[in-house]
Every structure is written in C-alpha cells, then in structure tokens.
C-alpha cells in the first residue's frame, strides 16, 4: 500500500490523469483531516455552560489521564465522557446545541484544502462518504449542506432524554470499516481513496488503492 503523506492538493495533480473514466469512492475521516482541529472537544465545550464543562472535566480527569497514558481505550473512554456530559440531557436541548454548533462553529474549523479535495472528487463523479468517530447529530447538517454521505457515532435516546450511551460502537478503527462495508460494496468501485490522520483511520486506509495519511 503506497501512502500519500500530504493532504493532497499536490496529490490531486499527480493522480488526476488516470482517474476520470473510473468509478470512484472517496472516504474521508473528519477530525484533523477535513478540520483543523478536533470538533468533538469543541462541541462538548460549546454545548455546556462553562461551569458545567469544568465540573465534567474534573469528574472525568482520571478517565482522561488513563486514556492519554493508553491504559484506557478510545471506545470506553469516549463512552464515559458521553455518559457524564450528556446523560439525562433533554433531547430537544441536545439537538438544538448540535444544530447551532453545525451552523455557527463547524464551518470555521473546516480546512479550505479539504473542501477543494472534496470538490475534486465531486467533479469526477465519485461517491463521497465522511466516516467519523464524532457525533452524527452535529456532523449531519454540515454533510447534508455539502452533499456528502455520513457514517458517524450515534447516541441513544430514551423517551425525550439522551442517555449518553453510544448506539452500537464508536465509529473508530475497525468499526469504521464495518460501517463502510455495511453501507456499500467497496469492491464495486474501480478506484478507492481514503483520507485520515490518526491511528483510528488505519483500517479504513487499508481499504483504499490511494490512501492519504496527512501526517505521521
């Protein structure tokens, strides 16, 4: 597998000659690939009064420490964070925050070169899917506005309140591949691109003929 090690305005020039007549698939990680920085943390801060965010951060400090020490995995750590921050939140308040974040803050996080690359795939008629461990509820409005399909982490609702529990699994690592293969047959495409920036994208990158890893 030959990995392009730059986010590819440059790679697009190199590859453009052998693509136009091929049925293509483009898989994009979101945080750190399409965006300049992590949107999940930004959303947590945006969705909570500052005093409550600080209280949640203090309560979760052992979890955060264990995660950074790589003692606690991404999936259980994220589940604990979501339970503490959103468990018991009225669904209407949560969705209001998600939609406001998508319109007010998310566009400023998106990297112009990522939008250029997405548009390059669109011009070639490729199927474009954003595959993210971040939350579906704030990513979906942005993806719909930009005409993109989305696979992302989903949160459970019981009655009119959020439980903070993830439906199924966090869309990270091998789960990204499982969700992609559940949505579509990757072998049906003549050429497959994948873009990622972290260890959570490695399995998805292995699906691609033209993988791009932004940094090592």
N, C-alpha and C positions, 0 to 999 in steps of 0.2 A: 504494500500500500504506500504510494507516494503522497506525502502530506505537504500541501502548500502551507508555508509557515507565516504568511502575512494575510491580513484581511484584504480581499482581492479586488481592488480597483486594478492593480497590476495583473493579478491572475486572470481577470476577465479578458484582458487584452491577449494574453498568451493562449487562452482556451477558446476564444470566440470563433476561430476559423474552423474548428471541427465539430461544432455544436448544432447549427441552425436546422438541419433536417432530422434531428434526433428527438424522440420523445423523452423529455427530461423531468427529473424530480429534484427539488431543492429543499433540504431540511435545515432549518435554522434554529439553533439554540437562541434564547432571548437575552438573558442577563450576561453582560460582559461581551456579548457577540454583536447583537443588534444595539445594545445600550452601552453607555459609557461606564456605568457602574450598576451595582445590584439594585433592582427595583423592589425586591421583596422587603428589604430593610426600610427603604424609603416609604413603602406603603404602610408598614407597621407604624412608623413614626407619624405619617400623615393621618392615619385612621384613629389615633388615640390622642386624648388630651395629654399634654407634655407630662403632667404629674403622674398620670396613669402609666404612660410609657416607661417612665423612670422606675415606678414600682414593679412593673412587669420585668424590666431588665434586672433589677435587684433580685427578684424572686428566681429568675432564670439564670443567674450568674453561674451557679455550679454546672448547669447544663451546657452553657456557652463555653466554659472552661474545658469541660470534658470533650466537647466537640473539637475545639481548636487543638487539643492535645491528641486528637484522633483516637480517643478511647471510646467515644460515643459516635455511632454512625450518623450519616446525614438524615436518614429516614426517621429514627426515633427522636433525634434532636429536634427536627422540624415539627414533628407531631406534638412534642411537649410545648414548644413555643406557641403553636396554634391553639392548643387547648387553653393555655394561660391567657393569651391575648384576646381570643375571640369566643371562647366558651361562654354560652349564655347571652351573647350579644343578639338583640333583635335583628332579624333578617333584613328588615327594611333599612335599618341604620347601617348595617354592614354593606348592603348593596349601594346605598347612597354614597358611602365613602369610596367604594370601589369605582363607581362610575365617575365621581368627581375627580379622583386621582387619575383615571384614564384620560380625562379631558384636560385637567389643569396641570399635571406634573409629568405624565409619561412622555408627551412629545419632546420635552426638553432633554430627556435622558437618551433619546434615540440618536445614534451616530449617523450623520449625513451619508457617509460612505456605505453604511449598511442599507439605507434606503436606495442608494444608487444600484447596489448589487441586486436587491430585490427587484428593482425595475428592470435590470438587465435580464433576469430570468423571466419576468413577465413578458418582455418583448419577444423572447424566444418561445413563448407559449408553454413554459414549464409549469408543472404543478408545484405550488409553494406551500410548505407547511411549517409553522412555528411549533417547536417542540420544547416545552419549558417546564421546569420544576416550580416556577412561580404560579400564582393563583389565577385560575381561569377567569374569575369574576372581574378582575381589572384588566386582564390581557384581551379578553374577548371584544370589548368595544373598540380597542385600538386595531385589532386584527380585522374586524368587520369593516372599519373605516378604510383600511388599506387593502381590502380584498384578499385576505390571507386566511388559510385554514389554521386551526389551532388544536393542539393537544397539550394539556396543562394539568396541574394539580387541582382537584376539585374538593370542596368542603361540604360536609354533611349538614343538612338542615332537618330539624325535627320540630314539627309544628311551625311556629313563627320565629324560632330562635336557632342560631348557629350552635352546633355542639363543639366546634373546634377540631373535630375528627376529620381525617382525610378519607374520602371515598376511595376504596381500593388502596393503591400505593402512591407515594410521592413519585411524580413523573421525573425520575432521575436515574442515570446509569442504565442498567438493563431494562428498567421499566420503560424508558423512552423507546427502546427497540420493540418491546412487547406491544406498546400502544400504537406505534407506527404500523407494525405488521397486522394488527387488528383492524386498522383503518384501510390499508391498501396492500397490494401485492407489489413489493419493491422490484421483483424480477420482471414485471411487465414494462419497465422503463428501459430505454436504450442507454441512458446515462444518468447517473445519480450523483448529486452534490450533497455535501453535509458541512455545516459550519458550526464550530464550537470553540470553547475557550477554557474548559476545566475538565477534571477527571470524571465529572458526571456526564460528559459528552463522548467519552472514548468509545463506548459500544455503538453509539449512533454513527460516529465517524467511520467505523468498520463496515457499515452498510454501503459506503459510497465508493464510486470509482474516482471521484475528485474530492477528497476530504480537505478541508481547510481548518487548521488549528491556529488561532490568532497568535498565541504566544506559548512558550514552554516554561 
